[in-house]
Every structure is written in C-alpha cells, then in structure tokens.
Amino acid sequence: MILECKTIIVENPKLPLIDIERSLITTYKKEIFRPFTKAINEYNLIEPGDKIAVGISGGKDSLILAKLFQELKRHNKIPFEIVFLSMDPGFRDINKQLLKNNCNYLNIDLEIRHSEIFDVIGKIAKENPCYMCARMRRGFLYNAAKELGCNKLALGHHFDDVIETTLLNMFYGGQFKTMVPKIKADNFDDIELIRPMMLVKEKDIIRWIKHSGIQAMNCGCTVVAEKTSSKRREIKELIEQLKVLHPDIDKSIYTAATNVNLDAILGYHKEGKKVHFNEIYNEREKKS
C-alpha cells in the first residue's frame, strides 16, 4: 500500500454527483477509464463470480478507484460483486469525518473497520513508520476482506507508483523488481491483490479530483503527519527532472519491466532461489 500523504488543494466547488460520475466516461474516458479497463482486460483482473473488496483510504486514488468500479459494474457484462472497505487506523476526528462525508457525497457505501495501527506504529517504528504501517494496514485489509467473503482486494496503485517503486528497488534495493497487476496475498491463500489502476497516470487523477471539487484526505497519519517517504519523494523529483529532456521516460521504465531480456542479465531470483550468470550461460550453451 502506498499512502497518499500529499494534500491537494481543491478550489472548485463540488460538482453534482451525476456530473462527477459522467466525467469518467466522457471528459476523462481516454486518460482514466480506458486505461483502467485495459489493465483489467490485459491482466485478467476480474472474473465471473468475483467478490472484490475495494480498499478505501480516503485519498484521491482510492476514491476514484471506487467510482471506476461502480462505473464498470454499471456497464460490464461480467457478473461480480464489490464492497468498499476502509480501515480506520486511528484517524483524527477531522479526517474520519472527511472520509465519511466524501463517501456519502460520492455514493460509496463504506464498510469501516477500526484498528489501533497508528498507536502501535508510534511506539515501535516512530523514526521510519511508513513501511511498517503499510504492511500492517494491508494485512488488516486482507483479513477484513476475507471476513466479508471476498476473494480479491483491489488497491489504488497507479502508473506513477509502479515507476517509482521500480526505481526505488533499483537504486536502494539493488534489484530489478516492480509492482505487478495481481499477486496472491502472503498468509491469506484465498485472497488475491489486484491493481486495476496501474496504467492510469497520477496527473490525470489529480485533474479529475480538482475538476470534481472533492477535497480528498491525505494519509491521515498521526505519526508523521504531512511527511512522505523521503526516498520516494527523491525518486518522484528525479523522474520529473528526467522528463524535461525525455518526456516519455516514465513510459520507457514501465516498458522495460514488460520487456526483460533474460539472455542479457547477470542473474535473477526465481521461487526464492538466486540464479547466477554462470548458470544462465551454461544452460544456454547446453541448448546451442
């Protein structure tokens, strides 16, 4: 889970709900709705009979994800169910009320489950809380989704999250590893995590939220407040700098993750085993 800690100031008055919903298949169809459905179709993210818990943090990404799912269900021929699931990790009252008000206005029927994650994080990981908080929040959502009879959990990770995570893993983790469209949940065999917005760009989500007049909440964190991961912020700024000279560099990074050349790498991991270049080379020689 990537927490949305940046506050976006919205100056436009709220549009009527019908106009907000219509904009996803008119004004923002090309930039948002089509990439959303493309990811679902390309990666087989939804199947007949699915019951999907859509994770709602209250931020811009999760709110638009909820509206996209509602629009998809309204027009799609695949029979599936959706529930909108939110975890209150210890929000301040003002953030909790903002979450409820936005969901009421947007006609998002929200199931809220309470936890004490912020208190726990403040005690055990106050210096670097974001990673631990994300893991705990996701585990809580998996468990709640399972209790609600869901077989999938949808989160609002977008295109920029994928790019930034890829570079974070390369620069700071020493591995080429990216976000994937779907993955079986650790410790929850019956739940699959899906990311239907991974082809949707953050700038278009921001355009939509401003156009709608909805003031989405930030991550609501009571531990670090408005701070975000410094490394992720550095990567985001680096990408913006690189785009000045190479406007499509983000697309190139994404394409690289879909086009890994196993004949030209120094090693890889598979099923927990590290494969060295020599093994790759020797195996290739046996086949030649």
Legacy VTK file of the C-alpha trace (Angstrom):
# vtk DataFile Version 3.0
C-alpha trace
ASCII
DATASET POLYDATA
POINTS 288 float
0.000 0.000 0.000
1.301 3.455 -0.862
-0.052 6.147 1.395
-1.282 9.384 -0.129
0.299 11.969 2.170
0.354 14.939 -0.186
-2.571 17.312 0.312
-4.114 18.550 -2.937
-5.852 21.877 -2.586
-9.141 21.909 -4.477
-10.629 25.325 -5.188
-13.509 24.303 -7.471
-16.957 23.837 -5.898
-18.211 20.262 -5.764
-19.888 19.125 -8.943
-23.221 17.293 -8.709
-22.662 13.555 -8.307
-24.138 12.776 -11.712
-21.581 15.079 -13.380
-18.701 13.584 -11.407
-19.705 10.085 -12.490
-20.361 11.091 -16.093
-16.934 12.733 -16.376
-15.211 9.332 -16.032
-16.754 8.119 -19.285
-16.695 11.470 -21.090
-14.071 14.079 -20.166
-11.644 11.556 -18.652
-12.535 8.459 -20.604
-9.303 8.385 -22.616
-6.930 9.186 -19.746
-8.633 7.276 -16.904
-11.491 4.911 -17.759
-9.861 3.283 -20.786
-6.513 2.580 -19.044
-8.499 1.186 -16.110
-10.436 -1.258 -18.271
-7.355 -2.038 -20.360
-5.458 -3.216 -17.271
-8.418 -5.324 -16.175
-8.693 -6.981 -19.588
-4.965 -7.351 -20.291
-4.115 -8.872 -16.927
-7.395 -10.761 -16.307
-8.022 -8.948 -13.043
-11.753 -9.658 -12.809
-13.502 -12.975 -13.437
-17.165 -14.011 -13.252
-18.241 -14.630 -9.674
-15.547 -12.478 -8.057
-16.349 -10.600 -4.881
-13.924 -7.704 -4.687
-13.108 -5.576 -1.666
-12.050 -2.134 -2.866
-9.669 -0.585 -0.347
-10.689 2.981 0.516
-8.099 5.095 2.343
-9.946 8.358 1.672
-7.226 9.677 -0.630
-7.670 10.673 -4.245
-6.554 7.303 -5.661
-8.935 5.189 -3.636
-11.905 7.499 -4.217
-11.508 7.394 -7.988
-10.944 3.626 -7.821
-14.314 3.251 -6.096
-16.075 5.345 -8.729
-14.359 3.429 -11.545
-15.551 0.130 -10.115
-19.099 1.452 -9.823
-18.975 2.613 -13.429
-17.523 -0.714 -14.559
-20.236 -2.676 -12.792
-22.880 -0.430 -14.338
-21.720 -1.211 -17.875
-19.852 -4.534 -17.674
-21.355 -7.879 -18.597
-19.135 -9.848 -16.199
-21.075 -10.716 -13.030
-19.078 -9.668 -9.973
-19.714 -8.089 -6.580
-17.947 -5.177 -4.918
-17.723 -3.951 -1.352
-15.949 -0.785 -0.288
-13.706 -1.411 2.684
-11.919 1.154 4.798
-9.678 0.717 7.800
-9.608 3.415 10.461
-6.075 3.066 11.868
-6.654 5.843 14.375
-7.612 8.839 12.251
-8.138 12.199 13.874
-11.820 13.110 14.037
-11.475 15.713 11.267
-10.021 13.150 8.848
-12.525 10.483 9.811
-15.388 12.890 9.164
-13.887 13.965 5.824
-13.688 10.311 4.752
-17.325 9.719 5.681
-18.548 12.964 4.097
-16.755 12.277 0.790
-18.036 8.717 0.594
-21.588 9.829 1.409
-21.434 12.518 -1.278
-19.957 10.109 -3.847
-22.494 7.377 -3.012
-19.800 4.962 -1.837
-21.370 2.556 0.656
-18.433 2.202 3.015
-17.644 -0.597 5.452
-15.312 0.859 8.098
-13.240 -1.402 10.341
-11.339 0.044 13.292
-7.807 -0.706 14.454
-5.072 0.840 16.604
-2.307 0.745 13.997
-1.228 4.381 14.370
-0.744 3.897 18.125
1.268 0.721 17.564
3.439 2.308 14.878
4.046 5.352 17.051
5.541 3.037 19.670
7.529 0.534 17.603
8.580 2.401 14.439
8.291 6.126 15.029
11.509 7.014 13.176
10.574 5.170 9.969
6.899 4.269 10.227
5.627 4.233 6.641
6.839 0.762 5.582
5.624 -0.962 8.730
2.331 0.925 8.652
1.689 -0.086 5.043
2.320 -3.761 5.825
0.074 -3.731 8.866
-2.715 -1.884 7.064
-2.619 -4.292 4.154
-2.701 -7.326 6.429
-5.688 -5.846 8.237
-7.483 -5.279 4.923
-6.762 -8.836 3.758
-8.281 -10.223 6.933
-11.328 -7.943 6.745
-11.850 -8.777 3.047
-11.782 -12.472 3.875
-14.333 -11.958 6.662
-16.606 -10.231 4.138
-16.399 -13.245 1.808
-14.217 -11.541 -0.796
-11.670 -13.350 -2.937
-9.896 -10.203 -4.153
-8.654 -6.937 -2.694
-8.284 -4.004 -5.096
-5.902 -1.165 -4.215
-5.432 2.193 -5.928
-1.809 1.955 -7.051
-1.366 3.931 -10.264
1.183 4.189 -13.091
3.459 6.579 -11.187
3.521 4.225 -8.192
4.745 1.445 -10.473
7.521 3.592 -11.971
8.659 4.985 -8.635
8.666 1.549 -6.990
10.732 0.133 -9.842
13.410 2.817 -9.429
13.308 2.608 -5.632
14.067 -1.108 -5.836
16.885 -0.499 -8.325
18.545 2.443 -6.585
18.045 1.488 -2.953
17.236 -2.235 -3.006
19.761 -3.420 -5.569
17.200 -5.422 -7.514
15.029 -5.051 -10.595
11.590 -5.512 -9.105
8.347 -3.777 -9.903
4.681 -3.765 -8.896
2.657 -6.485 -10.568
-1.014 -6.317 -11.616
-2.048 -9.157 -9.315
-0.483 -11.359 -6.691
-1.626 -13.909 -4.140
-1.624 -12.451 -0.650
1.004 -13.683 1.787
-0.611 -15.622 4.646
-4.054 -15.296 3.045
-4.297 -18.060 0.459
-7.856 -17.211 -0.539
-7.225 -13.520 -1.290
-5.646 -12.045 -4.404
-4.400 -8.464 -4.541
-5.224 -6.624 -7.781
-4.121 -3.210 -9.066
-6.583 -2.094 -11.773
-5.243 1.487 -11.985
-1.632 0.661 -12.787
-1.983 2.175 -16.272
-3.633 5.385 -15.001
-1.301 8.359 -14.508
-1.349 10.335 -11.286
-1.580 13.703 -13.058
-4.899 12.646 -14.578
-6.226 11.512 -11.202
-5.292 14.930 -9.798
-7.069 16.630 -12.720
-10.199 14.572 -12.019
-10.229 15.263 -8.274
-9.804 19.009 -8.850
-12.471 19.009 -11.560
-14.865 17.181 -9.233
-14.317 19.625 -6.400
-13.695 16.820 -3.899
-11.186 17.572 -1.129
-9.640 14.148 -0.608
-7.808 13.448 2.634
-4.094 12.759 2.853
-2.866 9.569 4.508
-4.259 10.826 7.812
-1.140 9.716 9.649
-0.872 10.887 13.257
2.772 9.778 13.488
4.498 11.767 10.726
1.595 13.996 9.636
2.375 15.570 6.246
5.753 13.898 5.706
6.176 11.301 2.998
8.905 8.767 2.371
11.994 10.854 1.598
13.328 8.262 -0.839
10.054 8.091 -2.751
9.959 11.875 -2.891
13.519 11.919 -4.252
12.573 9.417 -6.958
9.475 11.390 -7.908
11.542 14.552 -8.260
14.219 12.721 -10.259
11.660 11.417 -12.736
10.283 14.930 -13.234
13.786 16.220 -13.918
14.490 13.456 -16.427
11.202 14.130 -18.215
12.380 17.628 -19.066
14.855 16.089 -21.524
12.996 12.832 -22.189
9.214 13.373 -21.846
8.378 9.669 -22.260
10.988 8.306 -19.884
8.293 7.056 -17.486
6.783 5.001 -20.291
10.217 3.583 -21.096
10.704 2.493 -17.496
7.332 0.770 -17.491
8.042 -0.901 -20.838
11.397 -2.144 -19.512
9.529 -4.080 -16.819
7.460 -5.791 -19.520
10.451 -6.499 -21.755
13.158 -8.064 -19.549
15.747 -9.827 -21.727
16.790 -12.957 -19.808
19.647 -13.510 -22.277
21.298 -10.259 -21.221
21.194 -10.164 -17.428
23.711 -11.029 -14.729
21.335 -13.070 -12.617
17.796 -13.357 -11.295
15.668 -14.762 -8.495
13.029 -17.409 -9.063
10.951 -19.140 -6.397
13.323 -17.990 -3.699
16.444 -19.229 -5.481
19.143 -16.946 -6.860
20.339 -17.914 -10.335
23.886 -16.745 -11.142
25.038 -15.609 -14.576
27.239 -18.724 -14.914
24.195 -20.978 -14.577
22.352 -18.948 -17.189
25.358 -19.076 -19.526
25.943 -22.817 -19.070
22.290 -23.614 -19.649
22.336 -21.545 -22.813
25.473 -23.382 -24.034
23.824 -26.769 -23.477
20.968 -25.757 -25.769
23.214 -24.346 -28.507
LINES 1 289
288 0 1 2 3 4 5 6 7 8 9 10 11 12 13 14 15 16 17 18 19 20 21 22 23 24 25 26 27 28 29 30 31 32 33 34 35 36 37 38 39 40 41 42 43 44 45 46 47 48 49 50 51 52 53 54 55 56 57 58 59 60 61 62 63 64 65 66 67 68 69 70 71 72 73 74 75 76 77 78 79 80 81 82 83 84 85 86 87 88 89 90 91 92 93 94 95 96 97 98 99 100 101 102 103 104 105 106 107 108 109 110 111 112 113 114 115 116 117 118 119 120 121 122 123 124 125 126 127 128 129 130 131 132 133 134 135 136 137 138 139 140 141 142 143 144 145 146 147 148 149 150 151 152 153 154 155 156 157 158 159 160 161 162 163 164 165 166 167 168 169 170 171 172 173 174 175 176 177 178 179 180 181 182 183 184 185 186 187 188 189 190 191 192 193 194 195 196 197 198 199 200 201 202 203 204 205 206 207 208 209 210 211 212 213 214 215 216 217 218 219 220 221 222 223 224 225 226 227 228 229 230 231 232 233 234 235 236 237 238 239 240 241 242 243 244 245 246 247 248 249 250 251 252 253 254 255 256 257 258 259 260 261 262 263 264 265 266 267 268 269 270 271 272 273 274 275 276 277 278 279 280 281 282 283 284 285 286 287
